[in-house]
């Protein structure tokens, strides 16, 4: 059984999650090179990021359910293969449309990797070790998103295609290793899948993202009422109550509506939506630095290091302070710090020091908003039989925030033809959204109220 030891399986899950999360943001530094290669404008270019997140959301929901039907081993390997195939299509793309197809297939595969990996943790680790293993995967998922642009800048020294070429051999090795190492999964063909919910959710976020991306921030009202924006926004809003009704009636819903009835769950998921917006903004930091300071692509991507290093240091510290000060205090302070960093970046992005300092402040906030506090809250608020679903909701909501954030920032940048003003307005807007996150965090339950839940045996 050495070949199937939990640590060996955890390592393969670790690599898969890292690979899928890195590719969310790895295209950040390559956007100017890809734009030049295909001759695309800034507004359409943002879809390289947006379409990945869109299919990541669909893949998260679809693959998690299919793993219950066909077994975790088969679906995890399928996800890795899809990711590798998508990378190959992206590398060999002769047109921008083909590149987007490749990114969509990548996102579909990557979306399934994280939830299936989390489910595997419950199978291979005893209860007393699951928390640590889940913590590792969650930290990898959060950090990899921001680390992606830095790795992208290093590979960009060769060509933008190398950002995706490297995925192909890694995918082959992981798929073969999983085939040999992973235990055989059980199948359950009696499982009911919520296809209606998946289709409506996919349409809703696609139409909403497209409508937001087409808004011209310079002529806001006129563009909002235009045929390229308003119909898409109206239809997406009309689909929301339809999705809600489908999920209420579904025997095994994609989104467990019962959990969302809790005030605390509504608050923490609203915060996670804002977190997704902030995460999406970090993908555009390298391009922002190139425009503001005339840095090279490699130098500009290093400006994400303050965020990455702060998150790496802050994550474990936040975890230790959580029990002492409670989720509300930790998240309120951290997100407030992030607000300051975003506003500094939006209003005063003129020197290298400003970018470094604001990056540290943003990293502090992301350590609290991505890390253990929101997942701790969801564990407290979820019944034991719905804890996995609760964690899944956090991932879906965060991904929707990333999707809309990418489209929104693309709209700001495209409205000002890639000039510095567009980047500044984008980060100021994200700063305003983060202010709303702070208000929501202040209204979370106190440490005393959380301890009362534990004392009543809900945990």
C-alpha positions in Angstrom: 0.0 0.0 0.0 3.1 2.3 0.0 2.2 3.4 -3.6 -1.2 4.5 -2.2 0.0 6.2 0.9 -2.1 9.3 1.7 0.9 11.6 1.4 1.6 10.4 -2.2 -2.0 11.0 -3.1 -1.9 14.4 -1.4 1.2 15.3 -3.5 -0.6 14.5 -6.8 -3.7 16.4 -5.6 -1.4 19.3 -4.7 0.3 19.4 -8.1 -3.1 19.3 -9.9 -4.6 22.1 -7.8 -1.5 24.2 -8.2 -1.5 23.7 -12.0 -5.2 24.6 -12.4 -5.1 27.7 -10.1 -1.8 29.1 -11.6 -3.3 29.2 -15.1 -6.1 31.6 -13.9 -3.6 34.4 -13.6 -0.6 33.2 -15.6 -1.8 35.0 -18.7 -1.6 38.4 -17.0 1.9 39.4 -18.1 1.4 37.8 -21.5 -1.7 39.9 -22.4 0.4 42.5 -24.3 2.3 39.8 -26.3 -0.9 37.9 -27.1 -2.6 41.1 -28.1 0.2 41.9 -30.5 0.3 38.3 -31.9 -3.4 38.2 -32.7 -4.1 42.0 -33.2 -6.9 42.2 -30.6 -8.2 45.2 -28.7 -8.0 45.5 -24.9 -11.7 44.8 -24.3 -11.8 41.5 -26.2 -8.4 40.6 -24.8 -9.7 40.3 -21.3 -11.7 37.3 -22.4 -8.5 35.2 -22.3 -8.9 35.4 -18.5 -12.7 35.6 -18.3 -13.5 32.5 -20.4 -11.2 30.4 -18.3 -13.0 31.5 -15.1 -16.4 31.0 -16.8 -15.7 27.3 -17.7 -13.9 26.9 -14.3 -17.3 27.6 -12.6 -19.1 25.2 -14.9 -16.4 22.6 -14.4 -16.5 23.0 -10.6 -20.2 22.1 -10.5 -20.2 19.5 -13.3 -17.1 17.5 -12.3 -17.9 17.4 -8.6 -21.3 15.8 -9.4 -19.9 13.4 -12.0 -17.3 12.2 -9.6 -20.1 10.9 -7.4 -21.5 9.0 -10.4 -18.4 7.6 -12.1 -15.9 7.7 -9.2 -13.3 10.3 -8.2 -10.3 8.5 -9.8 -11.8 8.5 -13.3 -13.1 12.1 -13.1 -9.8 13.5 -11.6 -7.8 11.9 -14.4 -10.3 13.2 -17.0 -9.9 16.7 -15.5 -6.1 16.5 -15.8 -6.4 15.3 -19.4 -8.9 18.0 -20.3 -6.5 20.6 -18.9 -3.6 19.2 -21.0 -5.7 19.0 -24.2 -6.8 22.6 -23.6 -3.2 23.7 -23.1 -2.2 22.0 -26.4 -5.0 23.7 -28.3 -4.0 27.1 -26.8 -0.4 26.6 -27.8 -1.2 25.6 -31.4 -3.9 28.3 -31.9 -3.9 29.9 -35.3 -6.6 32.3 -34.4 -7.8 34.2 -31.3 -11.1 32.2 -31.4 -9.2 28.9 -31.2 -7.1 30.2 -28.3 -10.4 31.0 -26.4 -11.6 27.5 -27.1 -8.4 26.1 -25.7 -8.7 28.3 -22.6 -12.3 27.1 -22.1 -11.3 23.5 -22.2 -8.5 24.3 -19.8 -10.9 26.0 -17.4 -13.4 23.1 -17.6 -10.7 20.6 -16.5 -9.2 22.9 -13.9 -12.6 23.5 -12.4 -13.1 19.9 -11.6 -9.6 19.4 -10.1 -10.2 21.3 -6.8 -13.6 19.9 -5.7 -12.6 16.4 -6.5 -9.3 16.8 -4.7 -11.2 18.1 -1.6 -13.5 15.1 -1.8 -10.5 12.7 -2.0 -9.2 14.2 1.3 -12.3 12.9 3.0 -11.7 9.4 1.7 -8.0 9.0 2.4 -7.4 10.9 5.6 -8.7 10.3 9.1 -10.9 13.0 10.6 -8.1 14.4 12.8 -5.9 15.0 9.7 -8.5 16.3 7.2 -8.3 19.9 8.3 -4.6 20.2 7.8 -4.8 18.5 4.3 -7.7 20.8 3.3 -5.8 23.8 4.6 -2.9 22.9 2.3 -5.0 22.6 -0.8 -6.9 25.8 0.0 -3.7 27.7 0.6 -2.3 26.4 -2.7 -5.5 27.4 -4.5 -5.4 31.0 -3.1 -1.6 31.6 -3.5 -1.3 30.0 -7.0 -3.8 32.5 -8.5 -1.5 35.4 -7.6 1.7 33.5 -8.2 0.6 32.7 -11.8 1.6 36.1 -13.3 5.1 35.8 -11.8 5.7 32.4 -13.3 4.2 33.7 -16.5 6.7 36.5 -16.7 9.6 34.0 -16.3 8.3 31.8 -19.1 7.5 34.8 -21.3 11.2 35.3 -21.8 10.9 32.5 -24.3 7.5 33.1 -25.8 3.9 33.4 -24.6 3.2 29.9 -25.9 5.6 28.5 -23.2 3.0 29.5 -20.6 0.9 26.6 -21.8 3.5 24.3 -23.3 4.8 23.5 -19.8 1.3 22.1 -18.8 1.4 19.4 -21.4 4.2 17.1 -20.1 3.1 17.8 -16.5 -0.5 16.8 -17.3 0.7 13.5 -18.9 2.9 12.6 -15.9 0.1 13.4 -13.4 -2.5 11.4 -15.3 -0.3 8.4 -15.5 0.7 8.6 -11.9 -2.9 8.9 -10.7 -3.8 5.9 -12.9 -1.2 3.9 -11.0 -1.5 5.4 -7.5 -5.1 6.3 -6.9 -7.4 3.7 -5.4 -10.3 2.5 -7.6 -13.4 4.6 -7.2 -16.9 3.5 -6.7 -19.7 4.3 -9.1 -23.2 5.4 -8.3 -25.4 5.5 -11.4 -28.5 6.3 -9.4 -27.2 9.8 -8.7 -29.5 12.6 -10.0 -27.5 15.5 -11.7 -28.9 19.0 -11.8 -28.5 19.7 -15.5 -31.1 22.4 -15.6 -29.3 24.3 -12.8 -25.9 24.0 -14.5 -27.2 25.3 -17.9 -29.1 28.2 -16.4 -26.1 29.1 -14.2 -23.8 29.0 -17.2 -26.0 31.2 -19.3 -26.5 33.7 -16.4 -22.9 34.3 -15.7 -22.0 34.3 -19.4 -24.6 37.0 -20.4 -23.8 39.0 -17.3 -20.0 39.0 -17.9 -20.5 39.9 -21.6 -22.8 42.7 -20.8 -20.5 44.2 -18.2 -17.5 43.8 -20.5 -19.2 45.9 -23.2 -19.9 48.9 -20.9 -18.0 52.0 -21.9 -16.9 53.7 -18.6 -16.2 56.9 -20.5 -19.8 57.1 -21.8 -21.4 55.0 -19.0 -25.1 55.8 -19.4 -25.2 55.7 -23.2 -23.4 52.4 -23.3 -25.5 50.9 -20.5 -28.7 51.6 -22.5 -27.1 50.3 -25.8 -28.1 47.1 -27.5 -24.7 45.6 -26.7 -25.2 45.9 -23.0 -28.8 46.3 -21.7 -30.4 43.2 -23.3 -27.6 41.0 -21.9 -28.0 42.5 -18.4 -31.8 42.2 -18.4 -31.8 38.5 -19.5 -29.1 37.6 -16.9 -31.3 39.2 -14.2 -34.4 37.4 -15.4 -32.5 34.1 -15.2 -31.7 34.6 -11.5 -35.2 33.8 -10.1 -35.4 30.9 -12.6 -32.2 29.5 -11.3 -33.4 30.0 -7.7 -36.6 28.1 -8.5 -34.8 25.2 -10.2 -32.4 24.8 -7.2 -35.2 24.8 -4.7 -37.0 22.0 -6.5 -34.0 20.0 -7.5 -33.6 16.7 -5.4 -29.8 17.2 -5.5 -29.3 20.9 -6.3 -26.1 22.4 -7.8 -26.3 25.2 -5.2 -27.9 24.1 -1.8 -30.4 27.0 -1.3 -31.1 25.9 2.3 -27.6 27.0 3.3 -28.0 30.4 1.8 -31.0 31.1 4.0 -28.6 31.8 6.9 -27.7 35.4 7.4 -24.1 34.6 8.2 -23.7 32.5 5.1 -25.2 35.3 3.0 -22.7 37.7 4.5 -19.6 35.5 4.1 -20.5 34.6 0.5 -21.1 38.3 -0.4 -17.6 38.9 1.0 -16.2 36.1 -1.1 -17.8 37.6 -4.3 -15.9 40.8 -3.5 -12.8 38.7 -2.9 -13.1 37.3 -6.4 -13.3 40.9 -7.8 -10.0 41.7 -6.0 -8.3 38.5 -7.1 -9.2 39.3 -10.7 -7.7 42.8 -10.4 -4.3 41.3 -9.4 -4.1 39.7 -12.9 -4.0 43.1 -14.4 -1.3 44.6 -12.1 1.6 43.7 -14.4 0.0 45.5 -17.4 -0.8 48.4 -15.0 2.9 48.7 -14.0 4.0 48.5 -17.7 1.7 51.4 -18.5 2.5 53.5 -15.4 6.2 52.9 -15.0 7.3 51.7 -18.5 8.7 48.5 -17.0 9.5 45.4 -19.0 7.1 42.5 -18.8 9.4 40.5 -16.5 10.0 43.5 -14.2 6.3 44.3 -14.0 5.3 40.8 -13.0 7.7 41.0 -10.1 5.4 43.7 -8.7 3.1 40.9 -7.6 5.7 39.6 -5.2 4.6 41.9 -2.4 1.1 40.4 -2.6 2.4 36.8 -2.8 4.9 37.1 0.0 2.5 38.9 2.3 -0.1 36.2 1.6 2.4 33.4 2.2 3.4 35.0 5.6 0.0 36.2 6.5 -2.0 33.0 5.9 -0.5 30.9 8.7 -0.6 34.0 11.1 -4.2 34.6 10.4 -5.0 30.9 11.0 -3.3 31.2 14.5 -5.1 34.5 15.4 -8.5 33.2 14.3 -9.2 31.3 17.5 -8.0 34.2 19.7 -9.8 37.1 18.0 -12.6 35.6 16.0 -13.4 35.7 12.3 -15.2 39.1 12.4 -12.3 41.0 13.9 -9.7 39.4 11.7 -11.6 39.9 8.4 -12.7 43.4 9.2 -9.2 44.6 10.0 -7.7 42.7 7.0 -10.2 43.9 4.4 -9.9 47.5 5.7 -6.2 47.3 5.1 -6.9 46.0 1.6 -9.2 48.9 0.9 -6.3 51.4 1.7 -4.0 49.5 -0.6 -6.5 49.5 -3.5 -7.1 53.2 -3.2 -3.4 54.0 -3.0 -2.9 52.0 -6.2 -5.8 53.8 -7.9 -5.0 57.4 -6.8 -1.2 57.5 -6.4 0.3 54.8 -8.7 3.3 56.9 -9.8 6.4 55.3 -8.2 7.8 51.9 -7.6 7.5 52.3 -3.8 3.7 53.0 -4.1 3.2 49.7 -6.0 5.2 47.7 -3.5 3.5 49.3 -0.4 0.0 48.9 -1.9 0.8 45.3 -2.8 1.7 44.5 0.8 -1.6 46.1 2.1 -3.6 44.2 -0.5 -1.8 41.0 0.4 -2.8 41.5 4.1 -6.5 41.7 3.1 -6.4 38.8 0.8 -4.8 36.6 3.6 -7.9 37.1 5.6 -10.5 37.1 2.8 -9.2 34.0 1.0 -7.7 32.0 3.8 -9.2 30.2 6.8 -11.7 32.8 8.2 -14.5 32.4 5.6 -14.0 28.6 5.5 -14.1 28.4 9.3 -17.4 30.4 9.2 -18.9 28.0 6.6 -17.9 25.0 8.7 -19.7 26.4 11.7 -22.9 27.4 9.7 -23.2 24.2 7.7 -24.8 21.0 9.0 -22.3 18.1 9.0 -23.9 16.4 6.0 -23.6 19.7 4.0 -20.1 20.9 4.9 -18.6 19.8 1.6 -21.4 21.7 -0.2 -20.8 24.7 1.9 -17.1 24.8 0.9 -18.2 24.3 -2.7 -20.5 27.4 -2.5 -17.5 29.5 -1.4 -15.5 28.4 -4.5 -18.4 29.0 -6.9 -19.2 32.5 -5.5 -15.5 33.5 -5.5 -15.1 32.3 -9.1 -18.2 34.3 -10.2 -16.6 37.3 -8.6 -13.4 36.6 -10.5 -15.4 36.2 -13.7 -17.3 39.5 -13.4 -14.1 41.2 -12.0 -12.2 40.3 -15.1 -15.0 41.5 -17.4 -15.4 44.7 -15.4 -11.7 45.6 -15.4 -11.5 44.8 -19.1 -14.3 47.2 -19.6 -12.5 50.0 -17.8 -9.3 49.4 -19.6 -11.0 49.1 -23.0 -12.9 52.3 -22.4 -9.7 54.3 -22.2 -7.9 52.3 -24.9 -5.4 50.8 -22.5 -4.2 54.2 -21.1 -3.2 54.7 -17.4 -6.6 56.4 -16.5 -8.5 53.2 -17.3 -6.3 51.2 -14.9 -6.7 53.8 -12.1 -10.4 53.9 -12.4 -10.6 50.1 -12.4 -8.7 49.9 -9.1 -10.6 52.7 -7.5 -13.8 50.9 -8.3 -12.5 47.7 -6.9 -11.5 49.7 -3.8 -15.1 50.9 -3.4 -16.3 47.2 -3.7 -13.8 46.3 -0.9 -15.3 49.0 1.3 -18.6 47.2 1.0 -16.8 44.0 1.9 -15.6 45.7 5.1 -19.2 46.7 6.1 -20.3 43.2 5.5 -17.5 41.8 7.6 -18.3 44.1 10.6 -21.8 42.5 10.6 -20.5 38.9 11.0 -21.0 37.0 14.2 -18.7 37.8 17.1 -16.3 35.3 18.6 -18.7 34.9 21.6 -21.6 34.0 19.2 -19.4 31.5 17.3 -18.3 29.8 20.6 -22.0 29.6 21.5 -22.7 27.6 18.3 -19.8 25.3 19.1 -21.1 24.9 22.7 -24.5 24.0 21.4 -23.0 21.1 19.5 -23.6 22.5 16.0 -20.0 21.9 15.2 
